[in-house]
Amino acid sequence: MKKIFIVALVVIVLVIVVLKVESSGNKSVDFTVNDIASELLNTVDFEDTLDSIDSDMIPLAYDIDKSYLIDYVAYSGTGATAEEICVFNVHNIEEQMKIYDILLERIEKKRYSYSNYMPNEVSKIDNAVLIAKNNFVVLCISNDDLKARQVITKYL
C-alpha cells in the first residue's frame, strides 16, 4: 500500500512539474509594445521631443526582416540628440537575438557618428539600455538610463 501511495505521489509531482515547465515556456503577456514605449516616454527624462516613426518605416530604418516581428513601435528625436525608443515583439529566441545584434550594431554606429557630430551625446549612447527577454527587445537611449531600465524590467 505504501508503494502505491509513493508511486502515485511521484507521478502527481512529475505531472505538476511538467505542466509548470510547459506553461512557463508559453508565458502570455498582458502588455503591448505600446505599453512599454508609452511608459518610457512618460516617465523617463528626454531632452528632445520624441516622435513616433511610421510603422511601415521601422523595419527599413532598423534593417530588420519584417517577418520576424509580431508587433513593434519606435520613437526618435529630431537628430539633435541621440535619444530614441524602440520596442520589438518577435516569434522566438533566434529572432530576438538577431534583433538584439542589429540594435547593438546600431548603438555602435550611433556612438561613432555622434562622437564626431555631437560628442556630448556619447554618454547617453554609452548608457543605452538594451534588453532582450521573453521574445521582446527594447532599446532606450535617454538622459536617465536607470529609470529606463526600471521601466523595461517591470515589463520584462
N, C-alpha and C positions, 0 to 999 in steps of 0.2 A: 504494500500500500504506500509506503514511504517512497519507493522508487517511482511509482506512477505520479505521485504528487511532485517530486523533484523534476521528473521529465516534463510534466505539464507546466511547471513554473519556468523551466528553462525555455520551453517553446514560447510561452507568453512573453518573456523578456526579449527573446530574439525577434518576435513579431513586432513588438514595440520599437525596438532599435531600428529594424528595417524600415518601418513606417516613418520614424523620425528622420532618418537619413534621406529617404525619398522626398519627404516634404521640405526639408531644408534645401535640397537641390533645386526645387521648383518654387523658390520663395517668391510670392507675389508681393507687389509693392502697391502702396496706396498713395503714391505721389507721381507727379509727371516731371518731365524735364523743365516745363514751365514753372512748376512749384519751386524747384531748386534755383533756377535763374531769377525768378521774381524775388525770392528771399535774399539772394545775393545782392541784387540791385537795390533793394530797400533797406538793407542793414549794414552793408559794407561801405566803407569810405572810398569814394571815387572822386578824383579831381576833375575828370572830364564828364560830359554828358554821354552816356552810352545809349546808342540806338540799336534797335533790332536789325539784324541782317535778314534780308528776304530769304525765306526758306528754300526757294529754288537756287539761290546763290551759295548757300552754305556748303554743300558738297564740293562745289567748284572752288570756293575760296579756301577751303581747308584741304583740298585734294584728297577727298575721301569717297570711296565707292559707295554710291547711294544704296546699293543692295545690302550693305552692312547695317543700315540704320532702320530702327523701328520708329524712333522719334528723335528730334533734335531741335535745338534753339541756340542762337548765338547773338551776342551784343558786342559792338565795338565802339570805340570813341572816334573822335574826329581825326586822329592821326597825330594830334599834338601831344598825346600821351600814348603809352604802350598798353593802356588798360583794355581789358576785354573779358568776356564771359562766354564760355561755350559748354553746352551740356549735350551729351550723346547717349542714347539708349540703343544698345545693339543686341543681336541674337545670341551671341556666345562669347566665350573667353578668348577665342582666337581673334575674332573681330575686335573685341575690347583691346587686346594687346596691340593690334595693328594701328588702331586709332591712337592709343597711348603713344606709340612710337612716332606717329605723324605729328602729334602735338609736342612731343619732346623736340623734334626737329624744328617745329615752328618756333618754339621758345628760343632755340639756339640762333636761328636766323634773325629773330627779333632782337636778340641781345647784340648780335653783330651790327645790324642795321642801326639800332638806337645808340650804340656806343660811338658811332661816327656822327649821327644826326642830332640826338638829344641825350647826351651822356647822363644827365640827371634822372632819366627814366630807367637806367640799367638796374638800379637797386630794386625797383618793382619787379623787373623781369627775373632777377636773381632770386626773388622771393615768391615767384609764381607758385600757385597751389595747383597741382595736377594730381588727381586721384582717379584710379580705375578700380571699380569694385562692383560686384553684383550686376554685371553687364551694363554698367554706366561708366562714362569717362567724363570728368568735369575739369575744366581749366578756368582759373580765375586769376587775373593779373590786376592788382589793385594797390591802394595805399595801406591796406590792412590785411596782410596775409593770415594773421592769427584769427581774425573774425571770419574770413572766408573759409578757412579750414574748419572752424567750428560749425558753420552753417552746412558745409558739404558733408561732414561726418555725421551730422544729425540725421541726414537722409540715407547716407551710405554706411 
